[in-house]
Amino acid sequence: MVDVPAELVLASTLCIGTIYKFSAPELIDINIPHYFIVVAIEDDNNYMVVCTTQLDNKIKYFDNLGLDFNGLVYIKPDNTNGLTKDSYVNCNQYHTITRQELIIKIESEVFECTGGISLGHYMQIKTGIVESHINDLPEYLLIHPDE
């Protein structure tokens, strides 16, 4: 097995639309690895949305807060994205992770680049973010490489 430097792993995988799987209890209050989708990059900051398989919990959350369900995007697993179950993205929330924090995640060995989302799914997420009254990511950062 070849040990690839974390900086090289990041340089070769980090772009908008990439999906990473890692543990981030500091972000989502649970130590179980989750899938994170890169939706925007600005300087050293990487903006990511998290995938969940817990649809019923997300529906209750959206109902309790009176959120528009356009902000809940369904993503079906496929050979390109590497997801293993039907997943849902809450476009009203994002997490900021610096390059250095990602390098630390890669070095932790609880890290995997599973693939990337399609332009179609990205555009659904982008629409959910732009229409959100909670999410403040500026639209000019939300540009998929295939757009």
C-alpha positions in Angstrom: 0.0 0.0 0.0 1.4 3.4 -0.9 1.0 6.3 1.5 -0.1 9.4 -0.5 0.6 12.7 1.3 -2.6 14.3 2.5 -1.8 17.5 0.6 -1.7 15.5 -2.7 -5.0 13.7 -1.9 -6.6 17.1 -1.3 -5.1 18.8 -4.4 -6.2 15.9 -6.6 -9.8 15.7 -5.3 -11.0 19.0 -3.9 -13.4 20.7 -6.2 -17.1 21.8 -6.2 -19.3 18.7 -6.4 -16.8 16.3 -4.7 -18.2 14.0 -2.0 -16.1 13.1 1.0 -17.0 10.7 3.8 -15.5 11.5 7.2 -16.3 11.8 10.8 -16.9 15.3 12.1 -18.4 15.4 15.6 -17.3 19.0 15.9 -19.7 19.9 13.1 -22.7 17.6 13.4 -22.6 16.3 17.0 -22.2 12.6 16.0 -19.0 10.6 15.5 -20.4 8.4 12.8 -18.8 9.2 9.4 -21.1 11.1 7.0 -21.0 12.2 3.4 -20.2 15.8 2.8 -20.6 17.5 -0.6 -18.4 20.5 -1.5 -20.7 23.2 -2.7 -18.4 26.2 -2.7 -14.7 27.1 -2.3 -13.3 30.5 -1.4 -9.6 30.9 -0.6 -8.9 28.3 2.2 -12.5 27.9 3.1 -14.5 24.9 1.8 -18.3 25.1 2.2 -20.0 21.7 2.5 -23.5 20.3 3.0 -24.0 17.1 4.8 -26.0 14.1 3.5 -28.4 12.2 5.7 -30.5 9.0 5.3 -32.9 10.0 8.0 -35.7 11.4 5.9 -38.4 11.3 8.6 -36.2 13.3 11.0 -35.5 15.9 8.3 -39.3 16.2 7.4 -40.1 16.8 11.1 -37.2 19.4 11.3 -38.5 21.2 8.2 -42.1 21.1 9.5 -41.1 22.4 12.9 -39.2 25.3 11.5 -41.7 26.0 8.6 -39.0 25.5 6.0 -39.7 25.1 2.3 -39.2 21.5 1.2 -37.4 22.7 -2.0 -34.5 23.0 0.5 -34.4 19.2 1.0 -32.7 17.6 -2.0 -32.9 13.9 -2.7 -29.8 12.1 -4.1 -30.0 8.6 -5.3 -26.8 6.5 -4.9 -25.0 5.8 -8.2 -21.6 4.7 -9.5 -20.5 8.4 -9.8 -21.3 9.7 -6.3 -20.4 6.7 -4.2 -23.4 7.0 -1.9 -24.6 3.7 -0.5 -28.2 4.7 0.4 -30.9 7.2 -0.6 -29.6 10.5 0.8 -31.0 13.9 1.5 -29.3 17.3 1.7 -30.6 20.1 3.9 -29.8 23.2 1.8 -30.5 25.5 4.7 -27.3 24.5 6.5 -23.7 24.4 5.5 -20.4 23.7 7.2 -17.1 25.6 6.7 -14.0 23.4 6.7 -10.6 24.9 6.0 -8.0 23.3 3.8 -5.9 22.5 6.9 -8.9 20.9 8.7 -9.4 18.7 5.6 -5.8 17.7 5.6 -6.1 16.7 9.3 -9.2 14.6 8.3 -7.3 12.9 5.5 -4.4 12.1 7.9 -6.9 10.6 10.4 -7.5 7.7 8.0 -11.2 8.0 8.6 -11.6 9.8 5.3 -12.7 8.8 1.9 -13.4 10.6 -1.4 -16.4 8.7 -2.7 -17.0 10.6 -5.9 -19.0 13.6 -7.1 -22.5 14.6 -7.6 -24.0 15.3 -11.1 -24.5 18.7 -12.4 -28.3 18.1 -12.1 -28.1 17.3 -8.4 -25.7 20.2 -7.8 -28.2 22.6 -9.5 -31.0 21.3 -7.2 -28.8 22.0 -4.2 -27.8 25.4 -5.5 -31.5 26.3 -6.0 -32.2 25.1 -2.4 -29.3 27.3 -1.1 -30.2 30.4 -3.1 -33.9 30.2 -2.1 -33.2 29.5 1.5 -34.0 32.3 4.0 -31.4 30.8 6.4 -28.4 29.9 4.3 -26.2 32.9 3.6 -23.8 31.4 1.1 -23.5 34.0 -1.8 -24.7 32.7 -5.2 -21.5 33.8 -6.9 -19.6 31.0 -5.1 -22.0 28.3 -6.2 -20.5 27.4 -9.6 -20.2 23.7 -10.6 -17.2 23.0 -12.8 -19.5 21.6 -15.5 -21.8 24.7 -15.4 
